[in-house]
Amino acid sequence: MSMNFDAVRATPGVAVFTADDIPGVNDCGPLIHDDSVLAQGIVQYVGQPMFIVVATSHDTARLAARRVMIEFEDLVPILTL
């Protein structure tokens, strides 16, 4: 997975954060500690957060978030436990 945030960062009043910006462990699993806060290297499920956009307004954040360029390889889904 690769993400290009140049257009996002060019938006006035916007900051963007990825898993690399999280100090410490990128994990929010309460017991097993296997649930990433943000995807890092691989997206594990549909809807998994990949980055955070902080902006001066809600509309600006939504606009900036749509400007990210993401490339990733489709993987074979795992459909069993």
N, CA, C and O atoms as a Maestro MAE file, in Angstrom:
{
 s_m_m2io_version
 :::
 2.0.0
}

f_m_ct {
 s_m_title
 :::
 protein
 m_atom[324] {
  # First column is atom index #
  i_m_mmod_type
  r_m_x_coord
  r_m_y_coord
  r_m_z_coord
  i_m_residue_number
  s_m_chain_name
  s_m_pdb_residue_name
  s_m_pdb_atom_name
  i_m_atomic_number
  :::
  1 25 0.847 -1.162 0.000 1 A "MET " " N  " 7
  2 3 0.000 0.000 0.000 1 A "MET " " CA " 6
  3 2 0.898 1.231 0.000 1 A "MET " " C  " 6
  4 15 1.885 1.288 0.734 1 A "MET " " O  " 8
  5 25 0.556 2.207 -0.819 2 A "SER " " N  " 7
  6 3 1.273 3.479 -0.790 2 A "SER " " CA " 6
  7 2 0.249 4.613 -0.803 2 A "SER " " C  " 6
  8 15 -0.790 4.529 -1.457 2 A "SER " " O  " 8
  9 25 0.566 5.664 -0.070 3 A "MET " " N  " 7
  10 3 -0.332 6.817 0.010 3 A "MET " " CA " 6
  11 2 0.463 8.082 -0.272 3 A "MET " " C  " 6
  12 15 1.552 8.276 0.268 3 A "MET " " O  " 8
  13 25 -0.092 8.944 -1.124 4 A "ASN " " N  " 7
  14 3 0.534 10.218 -1.452 4 A "ASN " " CA " 6
  15 2 -0.355 11.326 -0.899 4 A "ASN " " C  " 6
  16 15 -1.510 11.460 -1.301 4 A "ASN " " O  " 8
  17 25 0.182 12.112 0.018 5 A "PHE " " N  " 7
  18 3 -0.588 13.157 0.694 5 A "PHE " " CA " 6
  19 2 -0.239 14.566 0.217 5 A "PHE " " C  " 6
  20 15 -0.626 15.540 0.862 5 A "PHE " " O  " 8
  21 25 0.481 14.696 -0.894 6 A "ASP " " N  " 7
  22 3 0.893 16.020 -1.369 6 A "ASP " " CA " 6
  23 2 -0.295 16.961 -1.544 6 A "ASP " " C  " 6
  24 15 -0.248 18.099 -1.077 6 A "ASP " " O  " 8
  25 25 -1.351 16.514 -2.201 7 A "ALA " " N  " 7
  26 3 -2.524 17.363 -2.431 7 A "ALA " " CA " 6
  27 2 -3.267 17.655 -1.133 7 A "ALA " " C  " 6
  28 15 -3.840 18.733 -0.971 7 A "ALA " " O  " 8
  29 25 -3.256 16.706 -0.216 8 A "VAL " " N  " 7
  30 3 -3.904 16.908 1.086 8 A "VAL " " CA " 6
  31 2 -3.158 17.992 1.858 8 A "VAL " " C  " 6
  32 15 -3.765 18.925 2.384 8 A "VAL " " O  " 8
  33 25 -1.853 17.856 1.919 9 A "ARG " " N  " 7
  34 3 -1.037 18.822 2.668 9 A "ARG " " CA " 6
  35 2 -1.038 20.211 2.025 9 A "ARG " " C  " 6
  36 15 -0.773 21.204 2.702 9 A "ARG " " O  " 8
  37 25 -1.332 20.288 0.734 10 A "ALA " " N  " 7
  38 3 -1.391 21.579 0.042 10 A "ALA " " CA " 6
  39 2 -2.681 22.338 0.358 10 A "ALA " " C  " 6
  40 15 -2.798 23.521 0.037 10 A "ALA " " O  " 8
  41 25 -3.638 21.672 0.979 11 A "THR " " N  " 7
  42 3 -4.897 22.308 1.351 11 A "THR " " CA " 6
  43 2 -4.658 23.181 2.591 11 A "THR " " C  " 6
  44 15 -4.175 22.677 3.605 11 A "THR " " O  " 8
  45 25 -4.986 24.470 2.530 12 A "PRO " " N  " 7
  46 3 -4.765 25.355 3.677 12 A "PRO " " CA " 6
  47 2 -5.559 24.911 4.911 12 A "PRO " " C  " 6
  48 15 -6.721 24.519 4.798 12 A "PRO " " O  " 8
  49 25 -4.933 24.972 6.075 13 A "GLY " " N  " 7
  50 3 -5.607 24.656 7.329 13 A "GLY " " CA " 6
  51 2 -5.748 23.181 7.607 13 A "GLY " " C  " 6
  52 15 -6.624 22.776 8.371 13 A "GLY " " O  " 8
  53 25 -4.882 22.351 6.988 14 A "VAL " " N  " 7
  54 3 -5.023 20.900 7.103 14 A "VAL " " CA " 6
  55 2 -3.717 20.265 7.580 14 A "VAL " " C  " 6
  56 15 -2.628 20.678 7.182 14 A "VAL " " O  " 8
  57 25 -3.845 19.260 8.435 15 A "ALA " " N  " 7
  58 3 -2.726 18.392 8.824 15 A "ALA " " CA " 6
  59 2 -3.178 16.953 8.636 15 A "ALA " " C  " 6
  60 15 -4.356 16.642 8.817 15 A "ALA " " O  " 8
  61 25 -2.258 16.077 8.276 16 A "VAL " " N  " 7
  62 3 -2.593 14.670 8.070 16 A "VAL " " CA " 6
  63 2 -1.624 13.816 8.880 16 A "VAL " " C  " 6
  64 15 -0.439 14.129 8.991 16 A "VAL " " O  " 8
  65 25 -2.153 12.732 9.443 17 A "PHE " " N  " 7
  66 3 -1.358 11.832 10.280 17 A "PHE " " CA " 6
  67 2 -1.566 10.391 9.820 17 A "PHE " " C  " 6
  68 15 -2.673 10.001 9.450 17 A "PHE " " O  " 8
  69 25 -0.487 9.604 9.848 18 A "THR " " N  " 7
  70 3 -0.547 8.186 9.495 18 A "THR " " CA " 6
  71 2 -0.057 7.359 10.689 18 A "THR " " C  " 6
  72 15 0.281 7.907 11.738 18 A "THR " " O  " 8
  73 25 -0.025 6.065 10.518 19 A "ALA " " N  " 7
  74 3 0.457 5.178 11.586 19 A "ALA " " CA " 6
  75 2 1.889 5.513 11.980 19 A "ALA " " C  " 6
  76 15 2.271 5.326 13.135 19 A "ALA " " O  " 8
  77 25 2.678 6.001 11.042 20 A "ASP " " N  " 7
  78 3 4.066 6.365 11.349 20 A "ASP " " CA " 6
  79 2 4.153 7.545 12.308 20 A "ASP " " C  " 6
  80 15 5.188 7.748 12.943 20 A "ASP " " O  " 8
  81 25 3.094 8.318 12.421 21 A "ASP " " N  " 7
  82 3 3.078 9.484 13.301 21 A "ASP " " CA " 6
  83 2 2.625 9.163 14.720 21 A "ASP " " C  " 6
  84 15 2.675 10.025 15.598 21 A "ASP " " O  " 8
  85 25 2.183 7.931 14.948 22 A "ILE " " N  " 7
  86 3 1.700 7.538 16.272 22 A "ILE " " CA " 6
  87 2 2.894 7.150 17.135 22 A "ILE " " C  " 6
  88 15 3.596 6.190 16.819 22 A "ILE " " O  " 8
  89 25 3.136 7.889 18.228 23 A "PRO " " N  " 7
  90 3 4.239 7.486 19.101 23 A "PRO " " CA " 6
  91 2 3.832 6.237 19.883 23 A "PRO " " C  " 6
  92 15 2.694 6.130 20.339 23 A "PRO " " O  " 8
  93 25 4.728 5.329 20.032 24 A "GLY " " N  " 7
  94 3 4.396 4.102 20.758 24 A "GLY " " CA " 6
  95 2 3.772 3.074 19.845 24 A "GLY " " C  " 6
  96 15 4.046 3.036 18.646 24 A "GLY " " O  " 8
  97 25 2.929 2.241 20.425 25 A "VAL " " N  " 7
  98 3 2.328 1.118 19.711 25 A "VAL " " CA " 6
  99 2 1.050 1.551 19.002 25 A "VAL " " C  " 6
  100 15 0.187 2.197 19.597 25 A "VAL " " O  " 8
  101 25 0.936 1.192 17.726 26 A "ASN " " N  " 7
  102 3 -0.238 1.485 16.905 26 A "ASN " " CA " 6
  103 2 -1.278 0.388 17.148 26 A "ASN " " C  " 6
  104 15 -1.513 -0.450 16.277 26 A "ASN " " O  " 8
  105 25 -1.895 0.394 18.322 27 A "ASP " " N  " 7
  106 3 -2.787 -0.698 18.691 27 A "ASP " " CA " 6
  107 2 -3.865 -0.210 19.655 27 A "ASP " " C  " 6
  108 15 -3.599 0.589 20.553 27 A "ASP " " O  " 8
  109 25 -5.085 -0.706 19.452 28 A "CYS " " N  " 7
  110 3 -6.166 -0.364 20.379 28 A "CYS " " CA " 6
  111 2 -6.928 -1.610 20.827 28 A "CYS " " C  " 6
  112 15 -8.032 -1.501 21.360 28 A "CYS " " O  " 8
  113 25 -6.345 -2.797 20.613 29 A "GLY " " N  " 7
  114 3 -6.974 -4.037 21.055 29 A "GLY " " CA " 6
  115 2 -6.963 -4.131 22.567 29 A "GLY " " C  " 6
  116 15 -5.891 -4.064 23.169 29 A "GLY " " O  " 8
  117 25 -8.115 -4.285 23.206 30 A "PRO " " N  " 7
  118 3 -8.168 -4.265 24.660 30 A "PRO " " CA " 6
  119 2 -7.568 -5.499 25.339 30 A "PRO " " C  " 6
  120 15 -7.046 -5.397 26.449 30 A "PRO " " O  " 8
  121 25 -7.636 -6.656 24.691 31 A "LEU " " N  " 7
  122 3 -7.131 -7.881 25.327 31 A "LEU " " CA " 6
  123 2 -5.972 -8.523 24.574 31 A "LEU " " C  " 6
  124 15 -4.939 -8.841 25.163 31 A "LEU " " O  " 8
  125 25 -6.149 -8.707 23.285 32 A "ILE " " N  " 7
  126 3 -5.158 -9.441 22.495 32 A "ILE " " CA " 6
  127 2 -4.116 -8.500 21.883 32 A "ILE " " C  " 6
  128 15 -3.044 -8.955 21.485 32 A "ILE " " O  " 8
  129 25 -4.399 -7.234 21.803 33 A "HIS " " N  " 7
  130 3 -3.486 -6.243 21.252 33 A "HIS " " CA " 6
  131 2 -3.111 -6.560 19.804 33 A "HIS " " C  " 6
  132 15 -1.935 -6.609 19.444 33 A "HIS " " O  " 8
  133 25 -4.146 -6.773 18.984 34 A "ASP " " N  " 7
  134 3 -3.913 -7.062 17.572 34 A "ASP " " CA " 6
  135 2 -4.789 -6.195 16.666 34 A "ASP " " C  " 6
  136 15 -5.023 -6.553 15.511 34 A "ASP " " O  " 8
  137 25 -5.270 -5.074 17.168 35 A "ASP " " N  " 7
  138 3 -6.163 -4.208 16.404 35 A "ASP " " CA " 6
  139 2 -5.484 -2.854 16.193 35 A "ASP " " C  " 6
  140 15 -5.419 -2.034 17.109 35 A "ASP " " O  " 8
  141 25 -4.979 -2.629 14.979 36 A "SER " " N  " 7
  142 3 -4.276 -1.391 14.662 36 A "SER " " CA " 6
  143 2 -5.227 -0.202 14.684 36 A "SER " " C  " 6
  144 15 -6.376 -0.306 14.255 36 A "SER " " O  " 8
  145 25 -4.742 0.917 15.184 37 A "VAL " " N  " 7
  146 3 -5.513 2.162 15.136 37 A "VAL " " CA " 6
  147 2 -5.633 2.602 13.687 37 A "VAL " " C  " 6
  148 15 -6.727 2.924 13.222 37 A "VAL " " O  " 8
  149 25 -4.510 2.617 12.967 38 A "LEU " " N  " 7
  150 3 -4.467 2.969 11.552 38 A "LEU " " CA " 6
  151 2 -3.747 1.864 10.786 38 A "LEU " " C  " 6
  152 15 -2.783 1.283 11.284 38 A "LEU " " O  " 8
  153 25 -4.221 1.577 9.568 39 A "ALA " " N  " 7
  154 3 -3.577 0.561 8.732 39 A "ALA " " CA " 6
  155 2 -2.121 0.942 8.513 39 A "ALA " " C  " 6
  156 15 -1.787 2.112 8.323 39 A "ALA " " O  " 8
  157 25 -1.272 -0.060 8.543 40 A "GLN " " N  " 7
  158 3 0.153 0.175 8.342 40 A "GLN " " CA " 6
  159 2 0.710 -0.938 7.467 40 A "GLN " " C  " 6
  160 15 0.946 -2.051 7.937 40 A "GLN " " O  " 8
  161 25 0.919 -0.630 6.191 41 A "GLY " " N  " 7
  162 3 1.469 -1.609 5.261 41 A "GLY " " CA " 6
  163 2 0.427 -2.474 4.586 41 A "GLY " " C  " 6
  164 15 0.580 -2.820 3.414 41 A "GLY " " O  " 8
  165 25 -0.628 -2.832 5.296 42 A "ILE " " N  " 7
  166 3 -1.693 -3.670 4.734 42 A "ILE " " CA " 6
  167 2 -3.028 -3.241 5.336 42 A "ILE " " C  " 6
  168 15 -3.134 -2.989 6.536 42 A "ILE " " O  " 8
  169 25 -4.043 -3.163 4.476 43 A "VAL " " N  " 7
  170 3 -5.404 -2.866 4.939 43 A "VAL " " CA " 6
  171 2 -6.058 -4.216 5.199 43 A "VAL " " C  " 6
  172 15 -6.146 -5.049 4.297 43 A "VAL " " O  " 8
  173 25 -6.516 -4.435 6.425 44 A "GLN " " N  " 7
  174 3 -7.004 -5.753 6.812 44 A "GLN " " CA " 6
  175 2 -8.500 -5.948 6.621 44 A "GLN " " C  " 6
  176 15 -8.967 -7.086 6.584 44 A "GLN " " O  " 8
  177 25 -9.265 -4.865 6.499 45 A "TYR " " N  " 7
  178 3 -10.706 -5.006 6.305 45 A "TYR " " CA " 6
  179 2 -11.274 -3.739 5.674 45 A "TYR " " C  " 6
  180 15 -10.682 -2.663 5.760 45 A "TYR " " O  " 8
  181 25 -12.426 -3.889 5.042 46 A "VAL " " N  " 7
  182 3 -13.096 -2.756 4.412 46 A "VAL " " CA " 6
  183 2 -13.473 -1.750 5.493 46 A "VAL " " C  " 6
  184 15 -14.090 -2.105 6.497 46 A "VAL " " O  " 8
  185 25 -13.101 -0.507 5.282 47 A "GLY " " N  " 7
  186 3 -13.420 0.534 6.240 47 A "GLY " " CA " 6
  187 2 -12.357 0.783 7.286 47 A "GLY " " C  " 6
  188 15 -12.541 1.641 8.148 47 A "GLY " " O  " 8
  189 25 -11.246 0.059 7.240 48 A "GLN " " N  " 7
  190 3 -10.181 0.275 8.223 48 A "GLN " " CA " 6
  191 2 -9.573 1.661 8.006 48 A "GLN " " C  " 6
  192 15 -9.212 2.004 6.879 48 A "GLN " " O  " 8
  193 25 -9.455 2.453 9.055 49 A "PRO " " N  " 7
  194 3 -8.841 3.780 8.914 49 A "PRO " " CA " 6
  195 2 -7.383 3.657 8.475 49 A "PRO " " C  " 6
  196 15 -6.639 2.819 8.985 49 A "PRO " " O  " 8
  197 25 -6.984 4.506 7.518 50 A "MET " " N  " 7
  198 3 -5.615 4.496 7.015 50 A "MET " " CA " 6
  199 2 -4.856 5.759 7.387 50 A "MET " " C  " 6
  200 15 -3.626 5.753 7.435 50 A "MET " " O  " 8
  201 25 -5.576 6.840 7.650 51 A "PHE " " N  " 7
  202 3 -4.952 8.107 8.007 51 A "PHE " " CA " 6
  203 2 -5.984 8.986 8.699 51 A "PHE " " C  " 6
  204 15 -7.181 8.703 8.677 51 A "PHE " " O  " 8
  205 25 -5.496 10.058 9.314 52 A "ILE " " N  " 7
  206 3 -6.360 11.013 10.007 52 A "ILE " " CA " 6
  207 2 -6.117 12.392 9.411 52 A "ILE " " C  " 6
  208 15 -4.970 12.805 9.242 52 A "ILE " " O  " 8
  209 25 -7.186 13.098 9.095 53 A "VAL " " N  " 7
  210 3 -7.085 14.476 8.619 53 A "VAL " " CA " 6
  211 2 -7.663 15.391 9.692 53 A "VAL " " C  " 6
  212 15 -8.788 15.197 10.154 53 A "VAL " " O  " 8
  213 25 -6.877 16.392 10.080 54 A "VAL " " N  " 7
  214 3 -7.315 17.402 11.036 54 A "VAL " " CA " 6
  215 2 -7.328 18.723 10.283 54 A "VAL " " C  " 6
  216 15 -6.362 19.059 9.597 54 A "VAL " " O  " 8
  217 25 -8.426 19.476 10.408 55 A "ALA " " N  " 7
  218 3 -8.544 20.719 9.643 55 A "ALA " " CA " 6
  219 2 -9.281 21.781 10.439 55 A "ALA " " C  " 6
  220 15 -9.816 21.519 11.516 55 A "ALA " " O  " 8
  221 25 -9.296 22.969 9.891 56 A "THR " " N  " 7
  222 3 -9.947 24.101 10.550 56 A "THR " " CA " 6
  223 2 -11.460 24.012 10.495 56 A "THR " " C  " 6
  224 15 -12.145 24.707 11.246 56 A "THR " " O  " 8
  225 25 -11.999 23.166 9.615 57 A "SER " " N  " 7
  226 3 -13.449 22.967 9.568 57 A "SER " " CA " 6
  227 2 -13.748 21.549 9.076 57 A "SER " " C  " 6
  228 15 -12.896 20.883 8.488 57 A "SER " " O  " 8
  229 25 -14.955 21.119 9.327 58 A "HIS " " N  " 7
  230 3 -15.390 19.790 8.893 58 A "HIS " " CA " 6
  231 2 -15.344 19.701 7.368 58 A "HIS " " C  " 6
  232 15 -14.853 18.715 6.818 58 A "HIS " " O  " 8
  233 25 -15.850 20.718 6.690 59 A "ASP " " N  " 7
  234 3 -15.869 20.701 5.223 59 A "ASP " " CA " 6
  235 2 -14.461 20.658 4.639 59 A "ASP " " C  " 6
  236 15 -14.216 19.955 3.659 59 A "ASP " " O  " 8
  237 25 -13.543 21.398 5.230 60 A "THR " " N  " 7
  238 3 -12.162 21.399 4.756 60 A "THR " " CA " 6
  239 2 -11.531 20.027 4.946 60 A "THR " " C  " 6
  240 15 -10.804 19.556 4.072 60 A "THR " " O  " 8
  241 25 -11.797 19.383 6.067 61 A "ALA " " N  " 7
  242 3 -11.268 18.042 6.323 61 A "ALA " " CA " 6
  243 2 -11.794 17.048 5.300 61 A "ALA " " C  " 6
  244 15 -11.035 16.225 4.786 61 A "ALA " " O  " 8
  245 25 -13.078 17.116 5.001 62 A "ARG " " N  " 7
  246 3 -13.667 16.196 4.020 62 A "ARG " " CA " 6
  247 2 -13.078 16.425 2.632 62 A "ARG " " C  " 6
  248 15 -12.771 15.467 1.922 62 A "ARG " " O  " 8
  249 25 -12.921 17.676 2.246 63 A "LEU " " N  " 7
  250 3 -12.335 18.007 0.956 63 A "LEU " " CA " 6
  251 2 -10.903 17.483 0.871 63 A "LEU " " C  " 6
  252 15 -10.528 16.851 -0.116 63 A "LEU " " O  " 8
  253 25 -10.116 17.742 1.892 64 A "ALA " " N  " 7
  254 3 -8.714 17.319 1.900 64 A "ALA " " CA " 6
  255 2 -8.587 15.799 1.876 64 A "ALA " " C  " 6
  256 15 -7.733 15.264 1.168 64 A "ALA " " O  " 8
  257 25 -9.416 15.101 2.632 65 A "ALA " " N  " 7
  258 3 -9.344 13.637 2.692 65 A "ALA " " CA " 6
  259 2 -9.610 13.001 1.327 65 A "ALA " " C  " 6
  260 15 -9.054 11.948 1.015 65 A "ALA " " O  " 8
  261 25 -10.441 13.624 0.529 66 A "ARG " " N  " 7
  262 3 -10.736 13.087 -0.809 66 A "ARG " " CA " 6
  263 2 -9.573 13.289 -1.772 66 A "ARG " " C  " 6
  264 15 -9.578 12.718 -2.862 66 A "ARG " " O  " 8
  265 25 -8.587 14.081 -1.398 67 A "ARG " " N  " 7
  266 3 -7.460 14.372 -2.291 67 A "ARG " " CA " 6
  267 2 -6.296 13.397 -2.168 67 A "ARG " " C  " 6
  268 15 -5.354 13.471 -2.956 67 A "ARG " " O  " 8
  269 25 -6.339 12.500 -1.216 68 A "VAL " " N  " 7
  270 3 -5.238 11.543 -1.043 68 A "VAL " " CA " 6
  271 2 -5.223 10.560 -2.216 68 A "VAL " " C  " 6
  272 15 -6.273 10.160 -2.719 68 A "VAL " " O  " 8
  273 25 -4.027 10.183 -2.637 69 A "MET " " N  " 7
  274 3 -3.860 9.202 -3.700 69 A "MET " " CA " 6
  275 2 -3.366 7.907 -3.057 69 A "MET " " C  " 6
  276 15 -2.276 7.866 -2.487 69 A "MET " " O  " 8
  277 25 -4.179 6.849 -3.154 70 A "ILE " " N  " 7
  278 3 -3.850 5.571 -2.522 70 A "ILE " " CA " 6
  279 2 -3.733 4.496 -3.589 70 A "ILE " " C  " 6
  280 15 -4.590 4.382 -4.465 70 A "ILE " " O  " 8
  281 25 -2.669 3.710 -3.508 71 A "GLU " " N  " 7
  282 3 -2.493 2.550 -4.374 71 A "GLU " " CA " 6
  283 2 -2.287 1.329 -3.497 71 A "GLU " " C  " 6
  284 15 -1.470 1.342 -2.576 71 A "GLU " " O  " 8
  285 25 -3.034 0.273 -3.790 72 A "PHE " " N  " 7
  286 3 -2.822 -0.962 -3.054 72 A "PHE " " CA " 6
  287 2 -3.190 -2.143 -3.932 72 A "PHE " " C  " 6
  288 15 -3.952 -2.021 -4.892 72 A "PHE " " O  " 8
  289 25 -2.631 -3.280 -3.579 73 A "GLU " " N  " 7
  290 3 -2.846 -4.518 -4.309 73 A "GLU " " CA " 6
  291 2 -4.024 -5.265 -3.685 73 A "GLU " " C  " 6
  292 15 -4.097 -5.407 -2.464 73 A "GLU " " O  " 8
  293 25 -4.944 -5.741 -4.526 74 A "ASP " " N  " 7
  294 3 -6.035 -6.569 -4.025 74 A "ASP " " CA " 6
  295 2 -5.474 -7.906 -3.574 74 A "ASP " " C  " 6
  296 15 -4.699 -8.538 -4.292 74 A "ASP " " O  " 8
  297 25 -5.866 -8.331 -2.387 75 A "LEU " " N  " 7
  298 3 -5.424 -9.617 -1.862 75 A "LEU " " CA " 6
  299 2 -6.583 -10.594 -1.836 75 A "LEU " " C  " 6
  300 15 -7.744 -10.187 -1.847 75 A "LEU " " O  " 8
  301 25 -6.278 -11.862 -1.801 76 A "VAL " " N  " 7
  302 3 -7.309 -12.894 -1.692 76 A "VAL " " CA " 6
  303 2 -7.899 -12.805 -0.283 76 A "VAL " " C  " 6
  304 15 -7.160 -12.860 0.700 76 A "VAL " " O  " 8
  305 25 -9.228 -12.668 -0.177 77 A "PRO " " N  " 7
  306 3 -9.811 -12.547 1.158 77 A "PRO " " CA " 6
  307 2 -9.733 -13.846 1.941 77 A "PRO " " C  " 6
  308 15 -9.785 -14.939 1.378 77 A "PRO " " O  " 8
  309 25 -9.606 -13.700 3.258 78 A "ILE " " N  " 7
  310 3 -9.648 -14.841 4.163 78 A "ILE " " CA " 6
  311 2 -11.050 -14.865 4.755 78 A "ILE " " C  " 6
  312 15 -11.437 -13.940 5.469 78 A "ILE " " O  " 8
  313 25 -11.801 -15.897 4.470 79 A "LEU " " N  " 7
  314 3 -13.208 -15.951 4.850 79 A "LEU " " CA " 6
  315 2 -13.493 -16.955 5.960 79 A "LEU " " C  " 6
  316 15 -14.652 -17.281 6.218 79 A "LEU " " O  " 8
  317 25 -12.466 -17.440 6.605 80 A "THR " " N  " 7
  318 3 -12.656 -18.370 7.723 80 A "THR " " CA " 6
  319 2 -11.962 -17.831 8.955 80 A "THR " " C  " 6
  320 15 -11.129 -16.929 8.866 80 A "THR " " O  " 8
  321 25 -12.306 -18.385 10.104 81 A "LEU " " N  " 7
  322 3 -11.664 -17.971 11.342 81 A "LEU " " CA " 6
  323 2 -10.244 -18.450 11.364 81 A "LEU " " C  " 6
  324 15 -9.524 -18.203 12.331 81 A "LEU " " O  " 8
  :::
 }
 m_bond[323] {
  # First column is bond index #
  i_m_from
  i_m_to
  i_m_order
  :::
  1 1 2 1
  2 2 3 1
  3 3 4 2
  4 3 5 1
  5 5 6 1
  6 6 7 1
  7 7 8 2
  8 7 9 1
  9 9 10 1
  10 10 11 1
  11 11 12 2
  12 11 13 1
  13 13 14 1
  14 14 15 1
  15 15 16 2
  16 15 17 1
  17 17 18 1
  18 18 19 1
  19 19 20 2
  20 19 21 1
  21 21 22 1
  22 22 23 1
  23 23 24 2
  24 23 25 1
  25 25 26 1
  26 26 27 1
  27 27 28 2
  28 27 29 1
  29 29 30 1
  30 30 31 1
  31 31 32 2
  32 31 33 1
  33 33 34 1
  34 34 35 1
  35 35 36 2
  36 35 37 1
  37 37 38 1
  38 38 39 1
  39 39 40 2
  40 39 41 1
  41 41 42 1
  42 42 43 1
  43 43 44 2
  44 43 45 1
  45 45 46 1
  46 46 47 1
  47 47 48 2
  48 47 49 1
  49 49 50 1
  50 50 51 1
  51 51 52 2
  52 51 53 1
  53 53 54 1
  54 54 55 1
  55 55 56 2
  56 55 57 1
  57 57 58 1
  58 58 59 1
  59 59 60 2
  60 59 61 1
  61 61 62 1
  62 62 63 1
  63 63 64 2
  64 63 65 1
  65 65 66 1
  66 66 67 1
  67 67 68 2
  68 67 69 1
  69 69 70 1
  70 70 71 1
  71 71 72 2
  72 71 73 1
  73 73 74 1
  74 74 75 1
  75 75 76 2
  76 75 77 1
  77 77 78 1
  78 78 79 1
  79 79 80 2
  80 79 81 1
  81 81 82 1
  82 82 83 1
  83 83 84 2
  84 83 85 1
  85 85 86 1
  86 86 87 1
  87 87 88 2
  88 87 89 1
  89 89 90 1
  90 90 91 1
  91 91 92 2
  92 91 93 1
  93 93 94 1
  94 94 95 1
  95 95 96 2
  96 95 97 1
  97 97 98 1
  98 98 99 1
  99 99 100 2
  100 99 101 1
  101 101 102 1
  102 102 103 1
  103 103 104 2
  104 103 105 1
  105 105 106 1
  106 106 107 1
  107 107 108 2
  108 107 109 1
  109 109 110 1
  110 110 111 1
  111 111 112 2
  112 111 113 1
  113 113 114 1
  114 114 115 1
  115 115 116 2
  116 115 117 1
  117 117 118 1
  118 118 119 1
  119 119 120 2
  120 119 121 1
  121 121 122 1
  122 122 123 1
  123 123 124 2
  124 123 125 1
  125 125 126 1
  126 126 127 1
  127 127 128 2
  128 127 129 1
  129 129 130 1
  130 130 131 1
  131 131 132 2
  132 131 133 1
  133 133 134 1
  134 134 135 1
  135 135 136 2
  136 135 137 1
  137 137 138 1
  138 138 139 1
  139 139 140 2
  140 139 141 1
  141 141 142 1
  142 142 143 1
  143 143 144 2
  144 143 145 1
  145 145 146 1
  146 146 147 1
  147 147 148 2
  148 147 149 1
  149 149 150 1
  150 150 151 1
  151 151 152 2
  152 151 153 1
  153 153 154 1
  154 154 155 1
  155 155 156 2
  156 155 157 1
  157 157 158 1
  158 158 159 1
  159 159 160 2
  160 159 161 1
  161 161 162 1
  162 162 163 1
  163 163 164 2
  164 163 165 1
  165 165 166 1
  166 166 167 1
  167 167 168 2
  168 167 169 1
  169 169 170 1
  170 170 171 1
  171 171 172 2
  172 171 173 1
  173 173 174 1
  174 174 175 1
  175 175 176 2
  176 175 177 1
  177 177 178 1
  178 178 179 1
  179 179 180 2
  180 179 181 1
  181 181 182 1
  182 182 183 1
  183 183 184 2
  184 183 185 1
  185 185 186 1
  186 186 187 1
  187 187 188 2
  188 187 189 1
  189 189 190 1
  190 190 191 1
  191 191 192 2
  192 191 193 1
  193 193 194 1
  194 194 195 1
  195 195 196 2
  196 195 197 1
  197 197 198 1
  198 198 199 1
  199 199 200 2
  200 199 201 1
  201 201 202 1
  202 202 203 1
  203 203 204 2
  204 203 205 1
  205 205 206 1
  206 206 207 1
  207 207 208 2
  208 207 209 1
  209 209 210 1
  210 210 211 1
  211 211 212 2
  212 211 213 1
  213 213 214 1
  214 214 215 1
  215 215 216 2
  216 215 217 1
  217 217 218 1
  218 218 219 1
  219 219 220 2
  220 219 221 1
  221 221 222 1
  222 222 223 1
  223 223 224 2
  224 223 225 1
  225 225 226 1
  226 226 227 1
  227 227 228 2
  228 227 229 1
  229 229 230 1
  230 230 231 1
  231 231 232 2
  232 231 233 1
  233 233 234 1
  234 234 235 1
  235 235 236 2
  236 235 237 1
  237 237 238 1
  238 238 239 1
  239 239 240 2
  240 239 241 1
  241 241 242 1
  242 242 243 1
  243 243 244 2
  244 243 245 1
  245 245 246 1
  246 246 247 1
  247 247 248 2
  248 247 249 1
  249 249 250 1
  250 250 251 1
  251 251 252 2
  252 251 253 1
  253 253 254 1
  254 254 255 1
  255 255 256 2
  256 255 257 1
  257 257 258 1
  258 258 259 1
  259 259 260 2
  260 259 261 1
  261 261 262 1
  262 262 263 1
  263 263 264 2
  264 263 265 1
  265 265 266 1
  266 266 267 1
  267 267 268 2
  268 267 269 1
  269 269 270 1
  270 270 271 1
  271 271 272 2
  272 271 273 1
  273 273 274 1
  274 274 275 1
  275 275 276 2
  276 275 277 1
  277 277 278 1
  278 278 279 1
  279 279 280 2
  280 279 281 1
  281 281 282 1
  282 282 283 1
  283 283 284 2
  284 283 285 1
  285 285 286 1
  286 286 287 1
  287 287 288 2
  288 287 289 1
  289 289 290 1
  290 290 291 1
  291 291 292 2
  292 291 293 1
  293 293 294 1
  294 294 295 1
  295 295 296 2
  296 295 297 1
  297 297 298 1
  298 298 299 1
  299 299 300 2
  300 299 301 1
  301 301 302 1
  302 302 303 1
  303 303 304 2
  304 303 305 1
  305 305 306 1
  306 306 307 1
  307 307 308 2
  308 307 309 1
  309 309 310 1
  310 310 311 1
  311 311 312 2
  312 311 313 1
  313 313 314 1
  314 314 315 1
  315 315 316 2
  316 315 317 1
  317 317 318 1
  318 318 319 1
  319 319 320 2
  320 319 321 1
  321 321 322 1
  322 322 323 1
  323 323 324 2
  :::
 }
}
